[in-house]
Amino acid sequence: MSRALNINATKDEVIAACAKHKVPISAIETLLSGGTRVVMNNADDTARIAKAYGSKVITGKATRVPTRMSRQ
């Protein structure tokens, strides 16, 4: 299992859920297509958050925000 999840929830909601379940976050970003991408430190923590969010986990393709500007 990947350490990353795309979740149909706001960044603040994901941060709060991870804190509630005592799961540290490695990286987090808002998705351009809606929702939040969060990366945990290990697969066990990822599974715990995936179970907590259930059907709110985005299983299809999600569009991420580009991190670098293209060169012109």
Distance bins in CASP14 RR format, pairs under 12 A and 6 or more apart:
PFRMAT RR
TARGET T0000
AUTHOR 0000-0000-0000
RMODE 2
METHOD distances of the structure
MODEL  1
1 40 0 0 0 0 0 1 0 0 0 0 0
1 42 0 0 0 0 1 0 0 0 0 0 0
1 43 1 0 1 0 0 0 0 0 0 0 0
1 44 0 0 0 0 1 0 0 0 0 0 0
1 45 0 0 0 0 0 1 0 0 0 0 0
1 46 1 0 0 1 0 0 0 0 0 0 0
1 47 1 0 0 1 0 0 0 0 0 0 0
1 48 0 0 0 0 0 1 0 0 0 0 0
1 49 0 0 0 0 0 1 0 0 0 0 0
1 50 0 0 0 0 1 0 0 0 0 0 0
1 51 0 0 0 0 0 1 0 0 0 0 0
1 57 0 0 0 0 0 1 0 0 0 0 0
2 26 0 0 0 0 0 1 0 0 0 0 0
2 37 0 0 0 0 0 1 0 0 0 0 0
2 38 0 0 0 0 0 1 0 0 0 0 0
2 39 0 0 0 0 1 0 0 0 0 0 0
2 40 0 0 0 0 1 0 0 0 0 0 0
2 42 0 0 0 0 0 1 0 0 0 0 0
2 43 1 0 0 1 0 0 0 0 0 0 0
2 45 0 0 0 0 0 1 0 0 0 0 0
2 46 1 0 0 1 0 0 0 0 0 0 0
2 47 0 0 0 0 0 1 0 0 0 0 0
2 50 0 0 0 0 0 1 0 0 0 0 0
2 57 0 0 0 0 0 1 0 0 0 0 0
2 59 0 0 0 0 0 1 0 0 0 0 0
3 23 0 0 0 0 0 1 0 0 0 0 0
3 24 0 0 0 0 0 1 0 0 0 0 0
3 25 0 0 0 0 0 1 0 0 0 0 0
3 26 1 0 0 1 0 0 0 0 0 0 0
3 27 0 0 0 0 1 0 0 0 0 0 0
3 37 0 0 0 0 0 1 0 0 0 0 0
3 38 0 0 0 0 1 0 0 0 0 0 0
3 39 1 0 1 0 0 0 0 0 0 0 0
3 40 1 0 1 0 0 0 0 0 0 0 0
3 41 1 0 0 1 0 0 0 0 0 0 0
3 42 1 0 0 1 0 0 0 0 0 0 0
3 43 1 0 0 1 0 0 0 0 0 0 0
3 44 0 0 0 0 1 0 0 0 0 0 0
3 45 1 0 0 1 0 0 0 0 0 0 0
3 46 1 0 1 0 0 0 0 0 0 0 0
3 47 0 0 0 0 0 1 0 0 0 0 0
3 48 0 0 0 0 0 1 0 0 0 0 0
3 49 0 0 0 0 0 1 0 0 0 0 0
3 50 0 0 0 0 0 1 0 0 0 0 0
4 14 0 0 0 0 0 1 0 0 0 0 0
4 25 0 0 0 0 0 1 0 0 0 0 0
4 26 0 0 0 0 1 0 0 0 0 0 0
4 27 0 0 0 0 1 0 0 0 0 0 0
4 28 0 0 0 0 0 1 0 0 0 0 0
4 29 0 0 0 0 0 1 0 0 0 0 0
4 31 0 0 0 0 0 1 0 0 0 0 0
4 36 0 0 0 0 0 1 0 0 0 0 0
4 37 1 0 0 1 0 0 0 0 0 0 0
4 38 1 0 0 1 0 0 0 0 0 0 0
4 39 1 0 1 0 0 0 0 0 0 0 0
4 40 1 0 0 1 0 0 0 0 0 0 0
4 41 0 0 0 0 0 1 0 0 0 0 0
4 42 0 0 0 0 0 1 0 0 0 0 0
4 43 0 0 0 0 0 1 0 0 0 0 0
4 45 0 0 0 0 0 1 0 0 0 0 0
4 46 1 0 0 1 0 0 0 0 0 0 0
4 49 0 0 0 0 0 1 0 0 0 0 0
4 50 0 0 0 0 0 1 0 0 0 0 0
4 57 0 0 0 0 0 1 0 0 0 0 0
4 58 0 0 0 0 0 1 0 0 0 0 0
4 62 0 0 0 0 0 1 0 0 0 0 0
4 64 0 0 0 0 0 1 0 0 0 0 0
5 14 0 0 0 0 1 0 0 0 0 0 0
5 17 0 0 0 0 0 1 0 0 0 0 0
5 18 0 0 0 0 0 1 0 0 0 0 0
5 23 0 0 0 0 0 1 0 0 0 0 0
5 25 0 0 0 0 0 1 0 0 0 0 0
5 26 0 0 0 0 0 1 0 0 0 0 0
5 27 0 0 0 0 0 1 0 0 0 0 0
5 28 0 0 0 0 0 1 0 0 0 0 0
5 29 0 0 0 0 0 1 0 0 0 0 0
5 31 0 0 0 0 0 1 0 0 0 0 0
5 35 0 0 0 0 0 1 0 0 0 0 0
5 36 0 0 0 0 1 0 0 0 0 0 0
5 37 1 0 0 1 0 0 0 0 0 0 0
5 38 1 0 1 0 0 0 0 0 0 0 0
5 39 1 0 0 1 0 0 0 0 0 0 0
5 40 1 0 0 1 0 0 0 0 0 0 0
5 43 0 0 0 0 0 1 0 0 0 0 0
5 45 0 0 0 0 0 1 0 0 0 0 0
5 46 1 0 0 1 0 0 0 0 0 0 0
5 47 0 0 0 0 1 0 0 0 0 0 0
5 48 0 0 0 0 0 1 0 0 0 0 0
5 49 1 0 0 1 0 0 0 0 0 0 0
5 50 1 0 1 0 0 0 0 0 0 0 0
5 51 0 0 0 0 0 1 0 0 0 0 0
5 52 0 0 0 0 0 1 0 0 0 0 0
5 53 1 0 0 1 0 0 0 0 0 0 0
5 54 0 0 0 0 0 1 0 0 0 0 0
5 56 0 0 0 0 1 0 0 0 0 0 0
5 57 1 0 1 0 0 0 0 0 0 0 0
5 58 0 0 0 0 1 0 0 0 0 0 0
5 59 0 0 0 0 1 0 0 0 0 0 0
5 60 0 0 0 0 0 1 0 0 0 0 0
5 62 0 0 0 0 0 1 0 0 0 0 0
6 14 0 0 0 0 0 1 0 0 0 0 0
6 28 0 0 0 0 0 1 0 0 0 0 0
6 29 0 0 0 0 0 1 0 0 0 0 0
6 30 0 0 0 0 0 1 0 0 0 0 0
6 31 1 0 0 1 0 0 0 0 0 0 0
6 32 0 0 0 0 0 1 0 0 0 0 0
6 33 0 0 0 0 1 0 0 0 0 0 0
6 34 0 0 0 0 1 0 0 0 0 0 0
6 35 1 0 0 1 0 0 0 0 0 0 0
6 36 1 0 0 1 0 0 0 0 0 0 0
6 37 1 0 1 0 0 0 0 0 0 0 0
6 38 0 0 0 0 1 0 0 0 0 0 0
6 39 0 0 0 0 0 1 0 0 0 0 0
6 46 0 0 0 0 0 1 0 0 0 0 0
6 49 0 0 0 0 0 1 0 0 0 0 0
6 50 0 0 0 0 0 1 0 0 0 0 0
6 53 0 0 0 0 0 1 0 0 0 0 0
6 56 0 0 0 0 1 0 0 0 0 0 0
6 57 1 0 0 1 0 0 0 0 0 0 0
6 58 1 1 0 0 0 0 0 0 0 0 0
6 59 0 0 0 0 1 0 0 0 0 0 0
6 60 1 0 0 1 0 0 0 0 0 0 0
6 61 0 0 0 0 1 0 0 0 0 0 0
6 62 1 0 1 0 0 0 0 0 0 0 0
6 63 0 0 0 0 1 0 0 0 0 0 0
6 64 0 0 0 0 1 0 0 0 0 0 0
7 13 0 0 0 0 1 0 0 0 0 0 0
7 14 1 0 1 0 0 0 0 0 0 0 0
7 15 0 0 0 0 0 1 0 0 0 0 0
7 17 0 0 0 0 1 0 0 0 0 0 0
7 18 0 0 0 0 0 1 0 0 0 0 0
7 25 0 0 0 0 0 1 0 0 0 0 0
7 28 0 0 0 0 0 1 0 0 0 0 0
7 29 0 0 0 0 0 1 0 0 0 0 0
7 30 0 0 0 0 0 1 0 0 0 0 0
7 31 0 0 0 0 1 0 0 0 0 0 0
7 34 0 0 0 0 1 0 0 0 0 0 0
7 35 1 0 0 1 0 0 0 0 0 0 0
7 36 1 0 1 0 0 0 0 0 0 0 0
7 37 1 0 0 1 0 0 0 0 0 0 0
7 38 1 0 0 1 0 0 0 0 0 0 0
7 39 0 0 0 0 0 1 0 0 0 0 0
7 40 0 0 0 0 0 1 0 0 0 0 0
7 46 0 0 0 0 0 1 0 0 0 0 0
7 49 1 0 0 1 0 0 0 0 0 0 0
7 50 0 0 0 0 1 0 0 0 0 0 0
7 52 0 0 0 0 1 0 0 0 0 0 0
7 53 1 0 1 0 0 0 0 0 0 0 0
7 54 0 0 0 0 1 0 0 0 0 0 0
7 55 0 0 0 0 0 1 0 0 0 0 0
7 56 1 0 1 0 0 0 0 0 0 0 0
7 57 1 0 1 0 0 0 0 0 0 0 0
7 58 1 0 0 1 0 0 0 0 0 0 0
7 59 0 0 0 0 0 1 0 0 0 0 0
7 62 0 0 0 0 1 0 0 0 0 0 0
8 14 0 0 0 0 0 1 0 0 0 0 0
8 31 0 0 0 0 1 0 0 0 0 0 0
8 33 0 0 0 0 0 1 0 0 0 0 0
8 34 1 0 0 1 0 0 0 0 0 0 0
8 35 1 0 1 0 0 0 0 0 0 0 0
8 36 0 0 0 0 1 0 0 0 0 0 0
8 37 0 0 0 0 0 1 0 0 0 0 0
8 38 0 0 0 0 0 1 0 0 0 0 0
8 53 0 0 0 0 1 0 0 0 0 0 0
8 54 0 0 0 0 1 0 0 0 0 0 0
8 55 0 0 0 0 1 0 0 0 0 0 0
8 56 1 0 1 0 0 0 0 0 0 0 0
8 57 1 0 0 1 0 0 0 0 0 0 0
8 58 1 0 1 0 0 0 0 0 0 0 0
8 59 0 0 0 0 0 1 0 0 0 0 0
8 60 0 0 0 0 0 1 0 0 0 0 0
8 62 0 0 0 0 1 0 0 0 0 0 0
9 15 0 0 0 0 1 0 0 0 0 0 0
9 16 0 0 0 0 1 0 0 0 0 0 0
9 17 1 0 0 1 0 0 0 0 0 0 0
9 18 0 0 0 0 0 1 0 0 0 0 0
9 28 0 0 0 0 0 1 0 0 0 0 0
9 30 0 0 0 0 0 1 0 0 0 0 0
9 31 0 0 0 0 0 1 0 0 0 0 0
9 34 0 0 0 0 1 0 0 0 0 0 0
9 35 1 0 0 1 0 0 0 0 0 0 0
9 36 1 0 1 0 0 0 0 0 0 0 0
9 37 0 0 0 0 0 1 0 0 0 0 0
9 38 0 0 0 0 1 0 0 0 0 0 0
9 49 0 0 0 0 0 1 0 0 0 0 0
9 52 0 0 0 0 0 1 0 0 0 0 0
9 53 1 0 0 1 0 0 0 0 0 0 0
9 54 0 0 0 0 0 1 0 0 0 0 0
9 55 0 0 0 0 0 1 0 0 0 0 0
9 56 1 0 1 0 0 0 0 0 0 0 0
9 57 0 0 0 0 1 0 0 0 0 0 0
9 58 0 0 0 0 1 0 0 0 0 0 0
10 16 0 0 0 0 1 0 0 0 0 0 0
10 17 0 0 0 0 0 1 0 0 0 0 0
10 28 0 0 0 0 0 1 0 0 0 0 0
10 30 0 0 0 0 1 0 0 0 0 0 0
10 31 0 0 0 0 0 1 0 0 0 0 0
10 34 0 0 0 0 1 0 0 0 0 0 0
10 35 1 0 0 1 0 0 0 0 0 0 0
10 36 1 0 0 1 0 0 0 0 0 0 0
10 38 0 0 0 0 0 1 0 0 0 0 0
10 56 0 0 0 0 0 1 0 0 0 0 0
11 17 0 0 0 0 0 1 0 0 0 0 0
11 18 0 0 0 0 0 1 0 0 0 0 0
11 25 0 0 0 0 0 1 0 0 0 0 0
11 27 0 0 0 0 0 1 0 0 0 0 0
11 28 1 0 0 1 0 0 0 0 0 0 0
11 29 1 0 0 1 0 0 0 0 0 0 0
11 30 1 0 1 0 0 0 0 0 0 0 0
11 31 0 0 0 0 1 0 0 0 0 0 0
11 34 0 0 0 0 0 1 0 0 0 0 0
11 35 0 0 0 0 1 0 0 0 0 0 0
11 36 1 0 1 0 0 0 0 0 0 0 0
11 37 0 0 0 0 1 0 0 0 0 0 0
11 38 0 0 0 0 1 0 0 0 0 0 0
11 65 0 0 0 0 0 1 0 0 0 0 0
12 18 0 0 0 0 0 1 0 0 0 0 0
12 19 0 0 0 0 0 1 0 0 0 0 0
12 28 0 0 0 0 0 1 0 0 0 0 0
12 30 0 0 0 0 0 1 0 0 0 0 0
12 35 0 0 0 0 0 1 0 0 0 0 0
12 36 0 0 0 0 1 0 0 0 0 0 0
12 38 0 0 0 0 0 1 0 0 0 0 0
13 19 0 0 0 0 0 1 0 0 0 0 0
13 20 0 0 0 0 0 1 0 0 0 0 0
13 28 0 0 0 0 0 1 0 0 0 0 0
13 30 0 0 0 0 0 1 0 0 0 0 0
13 35 0 0 0 0 1 0 0 0 0 0 0
13 36 1 0 0 1 0 0 0 0 0 0 0
13 38 0 0 0 0 0 1 0 0 0 0 0
13 49 0 0 0 0 0 1 0 0 0 0 0
13 52 0 0 0 0 0 1 0 0 0 0 0
13 53 0 0 0 0 1 0 0 0 0 0 0
13 56 0 0 0 0 1 0 0 0 0 0 0
14 20 0 0 0 0 0 1 0 0 0 0 0
14 21 0 0 0 0 0 1 0 0 0 0 0
14 23 0 0 0 0 0 1 0 0 0 0 0
14 25 1 0 0 1 0 0 0 0 0 0 0
14 27 0 0 0 0 0 1 0 0 0 0 0
14 28 1 0 0 1 0 0 0 0 0 0 0
14 29 0 0 0 0 0 1 0 0 0 0 0
14 30 0 0 0 0 1 0 0 0 0 0 0
14 31 0 0 0 0 0 1 0 0 0 0 0
14 35 0 0 0 0 1 0 0 0 0 0 0
14 36 1 0 1 0 0 0 0 0 0 0 0
14 37 0 0 0 0 1 0 0 0 0 0 0
14 38 1 0 1 0 0 0 0 0 0 0 0
14 39 0 0 0 0 0 1 0 0 0 0 0
14 40 0 0 0 0 0 1 0 0 0 0 0
14 49 1 0 0 1 0 0 0 0 0 0 0
14 50 0 0 0 0 0 1 0 0 0 0 0
14 52 0 0 0 0 0 1 0 0 0 0 0
14 53 0 0 0 0 1 0 0 0 0 0 0
14 56 0 0 0 0 1 0 0 0 0 0 0
14 57 0 0 0 0 0 1 0 0 0 0 0
14 58 0 0 0 0 0 1 0 0 0 0 0
15 21 0 0 0 0 0 1 0 0 0 0 0
15 23 0 0 0 0 0 1 0 0 0 0 0
15 24 0 0 0 0 0 1 0 0 0 0 0
15 25 1 0 0 1 0 0 0 0 0 0 0
15 28 1 0 0 1 0 0 0 0 0 0 0
15 29 0 0 0 0 0 1 0 0 0 0 0
15 30 0 0 0 0 0 1 0 0 0 0 0
15 36 0 0 0 0 1 0 0 0 0 0 0
15 38 0 0 0 0 1 0 0 0 0 0 0
15 49 0 0 0 0 0 1 0 0 0 0 0
16 23 0 0 0 0 0 1 0 0 0 0 0
16 25 0 0 0 0 0 1 0 0 0 0 0
16 28 0 0 0 0 0 1 0 0 0 0 0
16 36 0 0 0 0 0 1 0 0 0 0 0
16 38 0 0 0 0 0 1 0 0 0 0 0
16 49 0 0 0 0 0 1 0 0 0 0 0
16 52 0 0 0 0 0 1 0 0 0 0 0
17 23 0 0 0 0 1 0 0 0 0 0 0
17 25 0 0 0 0 0 1 0 0 0 0 0
17 28 0 0 0 0 0 1 0 0 0 0 0
17 36 0 0 0 0 0 1 0 0 0 0 0
17 38 0 0 0 0 1 0 0 0 0 0 0
17 40 0 0 0 0 0 1 0 0 0 0 0
17 45 0 0 0 0 0 1 0 0 0 0 0
17 48 0 0 0 0 1 0 0 0 0 0 0
17 49 1 0 0 1 0 0 0 0 0 0 0
17 50 0 0 0 0 0 1 0 0 0 0 0
17 51 0 0 0 0 0 1 0 0 0 0 0
17 52 1 0 1 0 0 0 0 0 0 0 0
17 53 1 0 0 1 0 0 0 0 0 0 0
17 54 0 0 0 0 0 1 0 0 0 0 0
17 56 0 0 0 0 1 0 0 0 0 0 0
17 57 0 0 0 0 0 1 0 0 0 0 0
18 24 1 0 0 1 0 0 0 0 0 0 0
18 25 1 0 1 0 0 0 0 0 0 0 0
18 26 0 0 0 0 0 1 0 0 0 0 0
18 27 0 0 0 0 0 1 0 0 0 0 0
18 28 0 0 0 0 1 0 0 0 0 0 0
18 36 0 0 0 0 0 1 0 0 0 0 0
18 38 1 0 0 1 0 0 0 0 0 0 0
18 39 0 0 0 0 0 1 0 0 0 0 0
18 40 1 0 0 1 0 0 0 0 0 0 0
18 41 0 0 0 0 0 1 0 0 0 0 0
18 45 0 0 0 0 1 0 0 0 0 0 0
18 46 0 0 0 0 0 1 0 0 0 0 0
18 48 0 0 0 0 1 0 0 0 0 0 0
18 49 1 0 0 1 0 0 0 0 0 0 0
18 50 0 0 0 0 0 1 0 0 0 0 0
18 52 0 0 0 0 1 0 0 0 0 0 0
18 53 0 0 0 0 0 1 0 0 0 0 0
19 25 0 0 0 0 1 0 0 0 0 0 0
19 49 0 0 0 0 0 1 0 0 0 0 0
19 52 0 0 0 0 0 1 0 0 0 0 0
20 48 0 0 0 0 0 1 0 0 0 0 0
20 49 0 0 0 0 1 0 0 0 0 0 0
20 52 0 0 0 0 1 0 0 0 0 0 0
20 53 0 0 0 0 0 1 0 0 0 0 0
21 38 0 0 0 0 0 1 0 0 0 0 0
21 40 0 0 0 0 0 1 0 0 0 0 0
21 44 0 0 0 0 0 1 0 0 0 0 0
21 45 0 0 0 0 1 0 0 0 0 0 0
21 46 0 0 0 0 0 1 0 0 0 0 0
21 47 0 0 0 0 0 1 0 0 0 0 0
21 48 1 0 1 0 0 0 0 0 0 0 0
21 49 1 0 0 1 0 0 0 0 0 0 0
21 50 0 0 0 0 0 1 0 0 0 0 0
21 51 0 0 0 0 1 0 0 0 0 0 0
21 52 1 0 0 1 0 0 0 0 0 0 0
21 53 0 0 0 0 0 1 0 0 0 0 0
22 40 0 0 0 0 0 1 0 0 0 0 0
22 41 0 0 0 0 0 1 0 0 0 0 0
22 44 0 0 0 0 0 1 0 0 0 0 0
22 45 0 0 0 0 1 0 0 0 0 0 0
22 48 0 0 0 0 1 0 0 0 0 0 0
22 49 0 0 0 0 0 1 0 0 0 0 0
22 52 0 0 0 0 0 1 0 0 0 0 0
23 38 0 0 0 0 1 0 0 0 0 0 0
23 39 0 0 0 0 0 1 0 0 0 0 0
23 40 1 0 1 0 0 0 0 0 0 0 0
23 41 0 0 0 0 1 0 0 0 0 0 0
23 42 0 0 0 0 1 0 0 0 0 0 0
23 43 0 0 0 0 0 1 0 0 0 0 0
23 44 0 0 0 0 1 0 0 0 0 0 0
23 45 1 0 1 0 0 0 0 0 0 0 0
23 46 0 0 0 0 1 0 0 0 0 0 0
23 47 0 0 0 0 0 1 0 0 0 0 0
23 48 1 0 1 0 0 0 0 0 0 0 0
23 49 1 0 1 0 0 0 0 0 0 0 0
23 50 0 0 0 0 0 1 0 0 0 0 0
23 51 0 0 0 0 0 1 0 0 0 0 0
23 52 0 0 0 0 1 0 0 0 0 0 0
23 53 0 0 0 0 0 1 0 0 0 0 0
24 38 0 0 0 0 0 1 0 0 0 0 0
24 39 0 0 0 0 0 1 0 0 0 0 0
24 40 1 0 0 1 0 0 0 0 0 0 0
24 41 1 0 1 0 0 0 0 0 0 0 0
24 42 0 0 0 0 1 0 0 0 0 0 0
24 44 0 0 0 0 0 1 0 0 0 0 0
24 45 1 0 0 1 0 0 0 0 0 0 0
24 46 0 0 0 0 0 1 0 0 0 0 0
24 48 0 0 0 0 0 1 0 0 0 0 0
24 49 0 0 0 0 0 1 0 0 0 0 0
25 36 0 0 0 0 0 1 0 0 0 0 0
25 37 0 0 0 0 0 1 0 0 0 0 0
25 38 1 0 1 0 0 0 0 0 0 0 0
25 39 1 0 0 1 0 0 0 0 0 0 0
25 40 1 0 0 1 0 0 0 0 0 0 0
25 41 0 0 0 0 1 0 0 0 0 0 0
25 42 0 0 0 0 0 1 0 0 0 0 0
25 45 0 0 0 0 1 0 0 0 0 0 0
25 46 0 0 0 0 0 1 0 0 0 0 0
25 49 0 0 0 0 1 0 0 0 0 0 0
26 37 0 0 0 0 0 1 0 0 0 0 0
26 38 0 0 0 0 1 0 0 0 0 0 0
26 39 1 0 1 0 0 0 0 0 0 0 0
26 40 1 0 0 1 0 0 0 0 0 0 0
26 41 1 0 1 0 0 0 0 0 0 0 0
26 42 0 0 0 0 1 0 0 0 0 0 0
26 45 0 0 0 0 1 0 0 0 0 0 0
26 46 0 0 0 0 1 0 0 0 0 0 0
26 49 0 0 0 0 0 1 0 0 0 0 0
27 36 0 0 0 0 0 1 0 0 0 0 0
27 37 1 0 0 1 0 0 0 0 0 0 0
27 38 1 0 0 1 0 0 0 0 0 0 0
27 39 1 0 1 0 0 0 0 0 0 0 0
27 40 0 0 0 0 1 0 0 0 0 0 0
27 41 0 0 0 0 0 1 0 0 0 0 0
27 64 0 0 0 0 0 1 0 0 0 0 0
27 67 0 0 0 0 0 1 0 0 0 0 0
28 35 0 0 0 0 0 1 0 0 0 0 0
28 36 1 0 0 1 0 0 0 0 0 0 0
28 37 1 0 0 1 0 0 0 0 0 0 0
28 38 1 0 1 0 0 0 0 0 0 0 0
28 39 1 0 0 1 0 0 0 0 0 0 0
28 40 0 0 0 0 1 0 0 0 0 0 0
28 49 0 0 0 0 0 1 0 0 0 0 0
28 64 0 0 0 0 0 1 0 0 0 0 0
29 35 0 0 0 0 1 0 0 0 0 0 0
29 36 1 0 0 1 0 0 0 0 0 0 0
29 37 1 0 1 0 0 0 0 0 0 0 0
29 38 0 0 0 0 1 0 0 0 0 0 0
29 39 0 0 0 0 1 0 0 0 0 0 0
29 62 0 0 0 0 0 1 0 0 0 0 0
29 63 0 0 0 0 0 1 0 0 0 0 0
29 64 1 0 0 1 0 0 0 0 0 0 0
29 65 1 0 0 1 0 0 0 0 0 0 0
29 66 0 0 0 0 0 1 0 0 0 0 0
29 67 0 0 0 0 1 0 0 0 0 0 0
30 36 1 0 1 0 0 0 0 0 0 0 0
30 37 1 0 0 1 0 0 0 0 0 0 0
30 38 0 0 0 0 0 1 0 0 0 0 0
30 62 0 0 0 0 0 1 0 0 0 0 0
30 63 0 0 0 0 0 1 0 0 0 0 0
30 64 0 0 0 0 1 0 0 0 0 0 0
30 65 1 0 0 1 0 0 0 0 0 0 0
31 37 1 0 1 0 0 0 0 0 0 0 0
31 38 0 0 0 0 0 1 0 0 0 0 0
31 58 1 0 0 1 0 0 0 0 0 0 0
31 60 0 0 0 0 0 1 0 0 0 0 0
31 61 0 0 0 0 0 1 0 0 0 0 0
31 62 1 0 1 0 0 0 0 0 0 0 0
31 63 1 0 0 1 0 0 0 0 0 0 0
31 64 1 0 0 1 0 0 0 0 0 0 0
31 65 1 0 0 1 0 0 0 0 0 0 0
31 66 0 0 0 0 0 1 0 0 0 0 0
32 61 0 0 0 0 0 1 0 0 0 0 0
32 62 0 0 0 0 1 0 0 0 0 0 0
32 63 1 0 1 0 0 0 0 0 0 0 0
32 64 1 0 0 1 0 0 0 0 0 0 0
32 65 1 0 1 0 0 0 0 0 0 0 0
32 66 0 0 0 0 1 0 0 0 0 0 0
32 67 0 0 0 0 0 1 0 0 0 0 0
33 58 0 0 0 0 1 0 0 0 0 0 0
33 60 0 0 0 0 1 0 0 0 0 0 0
33 61 1 0 0 1 0 0 0 0 0 0 0
33 62 1 0 1 0 0 0 0 0 0 0 0
33 63 1 1 0 0 0 0 0 0 0 0 0
33 64 0 0 0 0 1 0 0 0 0 0 0
33 65 0 0 0 0 1 0 0 0 0 0 0
34 56 0 0 0 0 0 1 0 0 0 0 0
34 58 0 0 0 0 1 0 0 0 0 0 0
34 61 0 0 0 0 0 1 0 0 0 0 0
34 62 1 0 0 1 0 0 0 0 0 0 0
34 63 0 0 0 0 1 0 0 0 0 0 0
34 64 0 0 0 0 0 1 0 0 0 0 0
34 65 0 0 0 0 0 1 0 0 0 0 0
35 53 0 0 0 0 0 1 0 0 0 0 0
35 56 0 0 0 0 1 0 0 0 0 0 0
35 57 0 0 0 0 0 1 0 0 0 0 0
35 58 1 0 0 1 0 0 0 0 0 0 0
35 62 1 0 0 1 0 0 0 0 0 0 0
35 63 0 0 0 0 0 1 0 0 0 0 0
35 64 0 0 0 0 0 1 0 0 0 0 0
35 65 0 0 0 0 0 1 0 0 0 0 0
36 49 0 0 0 0 0 1 0 0 0 0 0
36 53 0 0 0 0 0 1 0 0 0 0 0
36 56 0 0 0 0 0 1 0 0 0 0 0
36 57 0 0 0 0 0 1 0 0 0 0 0
36 58 0 0 0 0 1 0 0 0 0 0 0
36 62 0 0 0 0 1 0 0 0 0 0 0
36 64 0 0 0 0 0 1 0 0 0 0 0
36 65 0 0 0 0 0 1 0 0 0 0 0
37 46 0 0 0 0 0 1 0 0 0 0 0
37 57 0 0 0 0 0 1 0 0 0 0 0
37 58 0 0 0 0 1 0 0 0 0 0 0
37 62 1 0 0 1 0 0 0 0 0 0 0
37 63 0 0 0 0 0 1 0 0 0 0 0
37 64 1 0 0 1 0 0 0 0 0 0 0
37 65 0 0 0 0 1 0 0 0 0 0 0
37 67 0 0 0 0 0 1 0 0 0 0 0
38 45 0 0 0 0 0 1 0 0 0 0 0
38 46 0 0 0 0 1 0 0 0 0 0 0
38 49 1 0 0 1 0 0 0 0 0 0 0
38 50 0 0 0 0 0 1 0 0 0 0 0
38 52 0 0 0 0 0 1 0 0 0 0 0
38 53 0 0 0 0 1 0 0 0 0 0 0
38 56 0 0 0 0 0 1 0 0 0 0 0
38 57 0 0 0 0 0 1 0 0 0 0 0
38 58 0 0 0 0 0 1 0 0 0 0 0
38 62 0 0 0 0 0 1 0 0 0 0 0
39 45 0 0 0 0 1 0 0 0 0 0 0
39 46 0 0 0 0 1 0 0 0 0 0 0
39 49 0 0 0 0 0 1 0 0 0 0 0
39 64 0 0 0 0 0 1 0 0 0 0 0
40 46 1 0 1 0 0 0 0 0 0 0 0
40 47 0 0 0 0 1 0 0 0 0 0 0
40 48 0 0 0 0 1 0 0 0 0 0 0
40 49 1 0 0 1 0 0 0 0 0 0 0
40 50 0 0 0 0 1 0 0 0 0 0 0
40 52 0 0 0 0 0 1 0 0 0 0 0
41 48 0 0 0 0 0 1 0 0 0 0 0
41 49 0 0 0 0 0 1 0 0 0 0 0
42 48 0 0 0 0 1 0 0 0 0 0 0
42 49 0 0 0 0 0 1 0 0 0 0 0
43 49 0 0 0 0 0 1 0 0 0 0 0
43 50 0 0 0 0 1 0 0 0 0 0 0
44 50 0 0 0 0 0 1 0 0 0 0 0
44 51 0 0 0 0 0 1 0 0 0 0 0
45 51 0 0 0 0 0 1 0 0 0 0 0
45 52 0 0 0 0 0 1 0 0 0 0 0
46 52 0 0 0 0 0 1 0 0 0 0 0
46 53 0 0 0 0 0 1 0 0 0 0 0
46 57 0 0 0 0 0 1 0 0 0 0 0
47 53 0 0 0 0 0 1 0 0 0 0 0
47 54 0 0 0 0 0 1 0 0 0 0 0
47 57 0 0 0 0 0 1 0 0 0 0 0
48 54 0 0 0 0 0 1 0 0 0 0 0
49 56 0 0 0 0 0 1 0 0 0 0 0
49 57 0 0 0 0 1 0 0 0 0 0 0
50 56 0 0 0 0 1 0 0 0 0 0 0
50 57 1 0 1 0 0 0 0 0 0 0 0
50 58 0 0 0 0 0 1 0 0 0 0 0
50 59 0 0 0 0 0 1 0 0 0 0 0
51 57 0 0 0 0 1 0 0 0 0 0 0
53 59 0 0 0 0 0 1 0 0 0 0 0
58 64 0 0 0 0 0 1 0 0 0 0 0
END
